[in-house]
Amino acid sequence: MKFIYLCGPTVYDKVHIGNMRPIVTFDIFIRAMKKLGENVTLIHNITDIDDKIIVKSQETMTSEAEISNTYYSFYKDMLSQYNVNTIIDMPRVTENMDLIIKSIKDLIKKKKAYVSGSVYFDIKSIPSYGSLSKNKISHVKNELKDINKRNPEDFVIWKLKDSGLSWDSPWGKGRPGWHTECFSFIENFGQGKVNIHGGGIDLKFPHHENENAQFISLYDDEITNKWIHIGLINFKGQKMSKSENNFLYADDFLNIQSSHHNSDIFRLMILNSHYKNTIEFTDSIYLDTSKKLNSIVKIFNILSVEDNFVFSNLLNIRDILELVKDLNFSAAMKEINKKIKVFNETKNIKEGNELISIFKVLGFHFTDKLISENDKHIYRLWREQTKLKNWKRSDELRNQIAHIFGQK
């Protein structure tokens, strides 16, 4: 069994497409892993208590629970619409406080954390701190000055609170720090060290560094065998940021031009990019990706309308799936583009089936679409009229099934 952990969203607002990139990327390569026979568990946490949720609660005069439940439901809906189905465990912080408190107790017992009002992790107790991000302790910036800390760089792992949602603990009523939530989930749901740990590149420091430090302090080992940090999506030439009002919500992306294939366009946009690189989202990249997808959907429709689509033998598509599994998306797309070219030139059914089978494995919605019997009937009539060179009738029939040929 391989355990994979991917940091999830803080549910204080609707997710934007930058938030969706890591989970869709992981969904793509995990689908390939599973098809190749690997046993994989993906853990994807939900942070449903946080200062941002508290602020939103105060601004809207709504309970913190209602805020988090609303946007948690929205996120689950987006996962469904973006066809993400590889998540096995989705732990919420508020439902696992006992596990988090136990992890904090263990850190205190080992003298890696200390109680001084709130509970803090002693950053200087880990000589290897900074090994992930290559940051030195002296470079750590302090978000808050806190006279209770031993070292100004120490981070809070249990925050005392006298308002809002809080839980009883040996150190007083409060709530956990963000970095300890993920550390505890990996320790418990991942059954110790995980094979792969991922998230957006912006989480590398301090979040992942601090998770790793806590794990090292208890187990004298790194928290994961492999880190995968996903690049950002820029919008209007800048990093997506809700504080700067510069973002595109995930549901709004699905409604661009009322396309039926927008979640597939997003998935193909990711597959066309190196996972570490920033994607500059523009009208141009959307239109280019849409055009590319339409050419692939057309191949699927032609195979389907002629009853020629059958799922290919795994041996025939294994090499490309291996590339996807290893996150070598560019090499995989190079091979995929070769297959598209061959099919368009030769109409080779075997080549077409291999091509569409790959997209089916990788979670593209269009491969689940059924061609209606009526469309098949009209298609057969169109073929007959074309052979008879009855061009007027042929054009009329073709217009009725223009969607099969990738036309709107």
Steps between C-alpha positions, in 0.01 A plus 500: 500500500626846408381790713480841335412819686389819329427816698142613448327837518395719790124514454421866562404586140445338162813343352656655190672318214839544666366298794377232259832450319674284765210258552431460127873444436510232769179346367659466156818321605331289767251374240799388293658333806181310577453387141857368509406288800632705792303504826468866598329690781463876452443707816377855438432708809245774555590792729162599643615718791731794431534875555360561151186304589468696825531833317242392242268391780527838668453690173190305399353447849496126420636217713844362422347155451254632244777680310724193487217259416379722216838521331589140576185399311595734217845342479358148491269610217798639308692174551206316346462741207875492432476118510740447791429154642828372641465640856467226764516699825393863543554575869362825642684671783187550713421128488848382607595722792583201722770386253649848477508544878676162534765609248561821696532302825765283334697808388490645852599168657804483274585860592468622144210725597428702812209664680521873548140615499441342162710202386797561271735285299863564590654558160857487635446145623531382140854556364382404152230767489491654152611182318191506277478868409871581545402779740714570803339571835632854478292548183172402661263794510272542799139572419429595864724620779429281801675552833406146605733339247846373589620582153335758274494240218299238695154426363178437688359145504215564746353848511308607811169663414228666702258553210370308202527125456736341750571164657603384843862390534756446779627853423166681503223565250626571153566360157797350316751679284480439126839326466414246769167403341665355189786345697249319722291380205806356330606334824158342544322462165824436312606253768832679540730614221325540165637408159409833338405832656379786286341840482536833329850641468394782734467244783862388485593758762403531775218243497677192366826592669319515835311175441828332420672643809233358730522158340880496522481597866295190582631242254848616397390467139356715222121509476498374140714319245413754232372857489289622209441875488255615237548830319259792522244624250539869422194701407527833322876467518515466879482228763141421590417669827166556668649783706588674172166406340688330218360151443256286305266283705489131406128514417547809283763316297244227429263763358741663254323516161247245630731220385399146593866400521648766728615259772675301226656820364640566847631143525665523158646840588671333797614200296653742248711667771794392714358453846758736656450783253267793542204493260422844361124477455382717213222500243757370253601194705134421563412520129807306388432223753133495404594458134737216588235327708241532223733319261530213749126491575438483124713184477304343786167595341594355162613174660182487709254588226647222286493259798877463480605610847621227733738543795854417395713230653703648786822382335437737210472810719727404789799708384300824495335425834845437649604848387190653659555304822849647519361853440680518167200668342693659213635165376154345537339780297768462233396136453132589517545763229666238279194280536267788414701570185506134395125460545419819311718387210407130488173461699666195656243364746757334726694826531180691573390253767838521673481878497151521650574224750782712640264796549244272660756372753608857577151608597369700204123538519441489125593130487187416701267670253264276308418560135124475455346250263339793320842657439629168371202475266553851363873430466427190287261699283765771458755240388254359247410841358867595480579184302212585267644853465168644607680800649200706599342218701841399629562850637157510662566173681851602601369819656269289719798316648754781490587430867645162399758677285598743773287783369264701720 
